[in-house]
Amino acid sequence: MNETNYLQFFDGKLFKVMNYIYWIFMTSTLFLLTNILLIFSTYALVMASKEMPISIFHLIIIGIFTIPVGPSLAAMYDVMNKIIQNQEVSVIKDFFKGYRRHFRQSVGLSCILVFLTIITVMNYFILQQSQDMGFMLLPLLAVISLIMCVSLYTFQFVSLKKFTMKEIGKLSLYFSIKEFKTTIMMLISAALCIYLMLLIPTVTIFLFPGIYCFVSTFLLQKVNKKIVSSTI
């Protein structure tokens, strides 16, 4: 291979595709490593559910182990924003730099989201057993759906700019409603990734966390630009 062909290869589509695969694989792997307790607890819960019913206590344990997902997502979005903007990327360095920088705020927001989700789900199960309060089930489902939609934006915004937790909450709620089509596409992407990871975990678990974050970052390019240029 002469020098011209060599340069063409490294500037070509194949090299770019290999780079994207590497970035997605590495960010997914780092995400899994920083959430190893959640993975093991979820696996144990799935195995245990075959012999005993899932209780509220089990959901609380899973919720606690879900808290570190926040810093991991913020770190992944740091990397994905660089990739989308065609900046130089060092996956491991950028991931842990973002993880440390966003840790405190992301953990705080994770705690709030997990707490709200657990309280809402607990009330849902309690009301489901009540014959007189069945009319409250639909509003609770709406609240759970809203929390899910808000969480899709929360850690993306954490990675963009230094906001307070209150400002991030307001922005996440605002854009989850205003950009409804984008929210639906992100929900579908998340649901599809989770479904495929449960269906064929051996293959997909090392790819789909990164794929989801890349897709959601791509979908939120215009929103992210507004956030970065905004002054609150």
C-alpha positions in Angstrom: 0.0 0.0 0.0 1.5 3.3 -1.1 1.3 6.5 0.9 -1.7 7.9 -1.0 -3.8 4.8 -0.5 -2.7 4.7 3.1 -4.0 8.2 3.7 -7.2 7.5 1.8 -7.9 4.5 4.0 -7.4 6.5 7.2 -9.6 9.3 5.9 -12.2 7.0 4.4 -15.5 5.7 5.5 -14.2 2.4 6.8 -11.9 4.1 9.3 -14.7 6.4 10.5 -17.0 3.4 10.9 -14.4 1.5 12.9 -13.9 4.6 15.1 -17.6 4.9 15.8 -17.8 1.2 16.7 -14.8 1.6 19.1 -16.2 4.7 20.7 -19.6 3.1 21.2 -18.1 -0.2 22.5 -15.8 1.6 24.9 -18.4 4.0 26.3 -20.8 1.1 26.8 -18.1 -0.9 28.6 -17.3 2.0 30.9 -21.0 2.5 31.6 -21.3 -1.2 32.6 -18.2 -1.1 34.8 -19.4 2.0 36.7 -22.8 0.3 37.2 -21.8 -3.2 38.0 -23.9 -3.4 41.2 -27.0 -2.5 39.3 -26.3 -5.2 36.7 -25.8 -7.9 39.3 -28.7 -6.8 41.5 -31.0 -6.7 38.4 -29.8 -10.2 37.4 -30.4 -11.5 40.9 -33.9 -10.0 41.0 -34.8 -11.6 37.6 -33.6 -15.0 38.9 -35.4 -14.6 42.2 -38.6 -13.5 40.5 -38.9 -17.0 39.1 -39.5 -18.4 42.6 -41.0 -15.5 44.5 -43.0 -12.4 43.7 -41.2 -9.0 43.3 -41.9 -6.8 46.4 -41.6 -3.1 47.0 -38.4 -3.8 49.0 -36.8 -5.3 45.8 -37.7 -2.2 43.8 -36.2 0.0 46.5 -32.9 -1.9 46.4 -32.8 -1.7 42.6 -33.6 2.0 42.9 -30.6 2.6 45.2 -28.3 0.8 42.8 -29.7 2.9 39.9 -28.3 6.1 41.5 -24.8 5.8 39.9 -26.4 5.6 36.5 -26.6 9.4 36.6 -22.9 10.2 36.6 -22.3 7.5 34.0 -24.8 8.9 31.6 -23.5 12.5 32.1 -20.0 11.1 31.3 -21.2 9.3 28.2 -23.0 12.4 27.0 -19.7 14.3 27.4 -18.0 11.8 25.0 -21.0 11.7 22.6 -21.2 15.5 22.3 -17.5 15.5 21.3 -18.1 12.8 18.7 -21.2 14.6 17.3 -19.2 17.9 17.1 -16.2 16.1 15.4 -13.9 17.0 18.2 -10.9 15.0 19.2 -12.0 12.1 21.5 -10.0 10.1 24.1 -12.8 7.9 25.4 -11.4 6.7 28.7 -9.9 10.0 29.6 -13.0 12.0 28.6 -15.4 9.6 30.2 -13.7 9.7 33.7 -13.1 13.4 33.4 -16.8 13.9 32.9 -17.7 11.4 35.5 -15.7 13.3 38.2 -16.8 16.7 37.0 -20.6 15.8 37.0 -20.6 13.3 39.9 -22.1 15.4 42.7 -24.8 17.0 40.7 -25.7 13.8 38.8 -25.9 11.8 42.0 -28.2 14.5 43.5 -30.5 14.5 40.4 -30.4 10.6 40.4 -31.6 10.5 44.0 -34.5 12.9 43.3 -35.6 10.9 40.2 -35.3 7.6 41.9 -37.1 8.8 45.0 -40.0 10.2 42.9 -40.2 7.0 40.9 -40.2 4.7 43.9 -42.9 6.8 45.7 -45.1 6.9 42.6 -44.6 3.1 41.8 -45.4 2.3 45.5 -48.6 4.3 45.4 -49.5 2.7 42.1 -49.2 -0.8 43.6 -51.1 0.2 46.7 -53.9 1.8 44.7 -54.0 -1.2 42.4 -55.2 -3.3 45.3 -57.8 -0.8 46.3 -61.3 -1.1 44.9 -62.3 2.5 45.8 -59.2 4.4 44.5 -58.8 2.8 41.0 -59.5 6.1 39.3 -56.1 7.3 40.6 -54.2 4.8 38.6 -54.3 6.7 35.3 -52.9 10.0 36.9 -50.1 8.0 38.6 -49.2 6.3 35.2 -49.1 9.8 33.7 -46.7 10.9 36.5 -44.4 7.9 36.0 -44.4 8.7 32.2 -43.5 12.3 32.9 -40.6 11.3 35.2 -39.3 9.0 32.5 -39.5 11.8 29.9 -37.8 14.3 32.1 -35.0 11.8 32.9 -34.2 11.5 29.2 -33.1 15.1 29.2 -31.7 15.6 32.7 -28.2 14.1 32.3 -27.8 15.3 28.8 -28.2 18.9 30.1 -25.9 18.2 33.1 -23.1 17.4 30.6 -23.6 20.6 28.6 -23.3 23.6 31.0 -23.0 24.5 34.6 -26.6 24.8 35.8 -28.2 24.4 39.2 -30.2 21.2 39.8 -33.4 23.4 39.9 -32.5 24.9 36.5 -31.8 21.5 35.0 -35.1 20.2 36.3 -37.0 23.2 34.8 -35.2 22.8 31.4 -35.8 19.0 31.3 -39.5 19.4 32.0 -39.8 22.2 29.5 -38.1 20.5 26.6 -39.6 17.1 27.3 -43.0 18.7 26.6 -42.0 21.3 24.0 -39.9 18.8 21.9 -42.6 16.1 22.2 -41.7 14.3 18.9 -38.0 14.1 20.0 -39.1 12.8 23.4 -41.2 10.1 21.8 -38.3 9.1 19.6 -35.9 9.0 22.5 -38.4 6.8 24.5 -38.7 4.4 21.6 -34.9 4.3 21.3 -34.5 3.6 25.0 -37.3 0.9 25.0 -35.9 -0.8 21.9 -32.3 -0.9 23.4 -33.5 -2.2 26.7 -35.7 -4.9 25.0 -32.8 -6.1 22.8 -30.4 -6.1 25.7 -32.8 -8.3 27.6 -33.4 -10.5 24.5 -29.8 -11.1 23.5 -27.7 -9.6 26.3 -24.4 -11.3 25.4 -24.1 -9.4 22.1 -26.0 -6.1 22.8 -25.0 -5.2 26.3 -21.6 -3.9 25.1 -23.1 -1.8 22.4 -26.6 -0.5 23.1 -25.8 1.8 26.0 -23.4 3.7 23.8 -25.8 3.5 20.8 -28.7 4.9 22.8 -26.6 7.8 24.1 -25.3 8.6 20.6 -28.8 8.5 19.1 -30.3 10.7 21.8 -27.3 13.2 21.5 -27.9 13.3 17.8 -31.6 13.9 18.2 -31.0 16.7 20.7 -28.4 18.7 18.7 -30.6 21.7 18.1 -31.8 21.7 21.7 -28.3 21.4 23.0 -27.2 24.4 21.0 -30.0 26.4 22.5 -29.0 25.3 26.0 -25.3 26.1 25.5 -26.1 29.6 24.1 -28.7 30.3 26.8 -28.3 32.5 29.8 -30.5 31.7 32.7 
